[in-house]
Amino acid sequence: MATTAEQSKGIGESVLRKEDSRFLTGRGRYVDDIKIPGMLHMAVVRSQYAHADITGIDTTAARGMPGVTAVLTGDDLEFLAGVPCGSNPTGDMVQPARPPLAKGRVRHVGEPIAVVIAADRYAARDAADAVVVDYAPLQAVIGLDAALAEGAPRIHEELDSNVGLILTHKTEGIDAAFAKAEVVVKHTIHNQRLIHVPMETRGVVADWNPASDELTVYSSTQIPHFLRTFLAIVCGVSEAKVRAIAPDVGGGFGAKLNTYAEEFIAAAASHKVGAPVKWIEERSEAMLATCHGRAQDAHVELAADSNGKVLGMRAHYVQDYGSYLQLLTPLISQLTMLMAPGAYAIPDVDIKVTNVYTNTVPTDALRGAGRPEATHAIERLMDILAEKVGISRTEVRRRNFPAEWPFTSPIGLAYDSGDYAKTLDKLLELSDDEETFARRRTEAAARGKLLGRGLSTWVEICGFAPSDVTHAIGLTPGGWESSTVRMHPTGKATVITGTSPHGQGHATSWSQIIETELGVPFDDIEVIHGDTAFAPYGLGTYGSRSVAVGGIAVHLAATKVRDKARQVAAQMLEASVDDLDFAGGAFSVKGSPDQRVTIQEVAFRAWQAFDMPEGVTPGLDETVFFDPPNCTFPFGAHGCEVEVDRDTGKVEITGYIAVDDCGNVINPMIVAGQVHGGVAHGIGQALYEGAVYDTEGQLLNGTLVDYGIPSAAEVPHIVTERTVTPSPTNPLGVKGIGEAGTIAATPAVVSAVCDAIGVADLDMPMTPETVWNAMQKGGAA
Amino acid sequence: MKSAVTMTVNGVSRTAQTEPRTLLVHLLREHLNLTGTHVGCDTSNCGACTVWLDGEAVKSCTVLAVQADGHDVTTIEGISENGELHAMQQAFHETHGLQCGFCTPGMVMTAIKLLEHNPSPTDEEIRHGLEGNLCRCTGYENIVAAVRSAAGVAA
């Protein structure tokens, strides 16, 4: 798998990561590793009630404690705007106010009410505990039913009810489809609330220089440029004076695709006290204050003919927004709507999404962001349909895959490319045949184990673009990405990217692109990201967009560098531009390979800049902003095998095969790694994870003791395979892969457990208790 | 009330003034500036803070600095020799056993001790041996491969 120094480290090779050595030796620099002279520490006083009016805040005791510089409430810090939301699907959606520090009313447990600024984190935490908040509790609204109930307490006064937004999409033929259906299947799927749990919590260091009025903010974020823009808007400072830096970031998964109250509060507090302020989120705080994900019910109905060909789909998704809108909260269930029919050519649809507020932590993007919900619902229904019409779960899928490409879904999305049968065929090749599986099933039964297997055939939308489309669906930002490629006089290269990696290995992959495009050796290339002082505006890393948008920007910037270098080389070789070949990092005259100059020599000459061709400017330094013509739609087929213990209901995954197609790949090793992590995340949802609130709005599993993310012992060996169907939407033919595993795994695992115990569906997480109870109610035990 | 604690850290005697409640991980990170040891939870579940105390892997968020007074501590910064990566670090690199890198120091410190106790583990033994260290990026596939590789055990 590894490559040696002599081999190419260009596109398509499993090149080992250049990022690794600092992480392996403890020399990474995450937010909490940053110290600035005079820096103070912030601790946050959070609401203990889910819904209450604040009747008093007594900070007297806290102010007098050792080491305390200030105790600040919503009355002490001025903000020009609330915590921002960048998605308004209908354009006229009312977006409730959300001050960074609560004013008057709190709407979820964990909402920030006050902060303490102190000499160290222990002193800050002690004093935060000494702040006394008086509350007049209001009835908490917890759960979708409570939010929609007649006479439910209203969470936001700006709205008539707890319904925040309704979205619909209906095609003309839907009623006819149901009228002529020979088979109708109907089911409700609960997609439980999840917590992201990147291993690094959030953290901020804000340094507002009182003399220069310059604000530097280090944040554990996926979106440093958005952070700069919103710091300017919310805190009232010129955007030109703000520098936002994402240093090494310890995972995100969508949790850090947000600008949070604490980022604005830390900045304002730094301004107030005239010193740098650090805030590092505690884990139990993260569970209460960082956005959650999923929390959606789907009521789905499929109309089909007797062969299992789906004629129409009716779906009503009910999304729990939580208490407020985060940066992209409204987008998430909108994405569920967009991808509702999944990988299937369903001619007609009638889709409704009802979004409701509850007194819980706001929900937003979590690895997959709306697509796992869509995929899980349609995949469960396809399994149920297969059972109903008496065909296999693979056959029902085959009969509904799009027959012709390019394919336009009933939602109106043009899927860029696909060959869904190919990934399914490969999955079946790698799986036991029916006979072998049946024999193993019998053998397992003799041991008291119920063997089952399941699958999902998934497709997703990623790299949202073009910007005309992101605008049309109500997103504030566009869908483009930027890159600068700079050749130095000594022949080394710097790539500046607008993506903001937090584990994805962009420094490695982008270097591979440059080696291929310019012939500059991989080890001579440095990649800069995550610092608004260096980079042209970049949108960041989320939605599996980095390679198909950001990577293409790198490729195009390199192409521009090469085009300019060709002109300089022509002058140096006294040849015409059209008469030059470029290979192995050198230009040569066609037919005279000895007449050559390397790209490094050209870079030196472009820096010296004498005898330049007419109209060619000095330097080799090009910037590209790339707005793709379409999204990409990666796809695949995942298979899962489980053993269920007949006596306890405990599920063990005994086999997992992921066959994915993300078009061409830059680095197969990194792609496989993304799939591994995604699958583990999806297994977590299927078997272990789920945030539980009581009726008062207290989070019952708000630590890693009770919220179980999978350990190595809970994740199986994962087999990864790929097929290659290039995307026609970009010159490298690449698609996203970051969220694929998560989208695919959850329905595949549920499908397998249902198969093992002989039930149509199971609620997640499929704990031993859930599975055991299902077996008692008529499963195959 | 602060008092002095003295311990050997990565082979060097270090002294710091700490409160009785100061956690070893905070002593290492904030007093000694050894920031390779991370904090990922507040309940001793994640293992990002794993260091060696007298040669055994411990979670340094669950050890008070004063408990380490007079003892020997090794952190991720102390396991490379003469600029060469430890074999386990090299194995993590070669198998792509890390992504965001946050869990990596703790994972490496645990993995080395795992092999000291069981030089030829099965995959299942590796997975159970790493149960106390959480990773959200890799799905553990390549972490297990790294430990297997460092042990010289075939897949």
Interface residues (C-beta under 8 A of the other chain):
Chain A: M1 A2 L16 R17 E19 D20 S21 R22 F23 L24 T25 G26 R27 G28 R29 Y30 D32 D33 K35 D120 R121 Y122 V197 P198 M199 E200 T201 D248 V249 G250 G251 F253 I280 E282 R283 S284 H502 G503 Q504 G505 M669 I670 A672 G673 V675 H676 G677 G678 V679 A680 H681 T703 L704 V705 I709 S711 A712 A713 V715 H717 I718 G741
Chain B: E19 R21 T22 H26 R29 E30 N33 L34 T35 G36 T37 H38 V39 G40 C41 D42 T43 N45 C46 A48 T75 I76 E77 S80 L85 Q89 F92 H93 E94 T95 H96 L98 Q99 C100 G101 F102 C103 T104 P105 V108 D123 I126 R127 H128 L130 E131 G132 N133 L134 C135 R136 C137 T138 G139 Y140 E141 N142 I143 V144
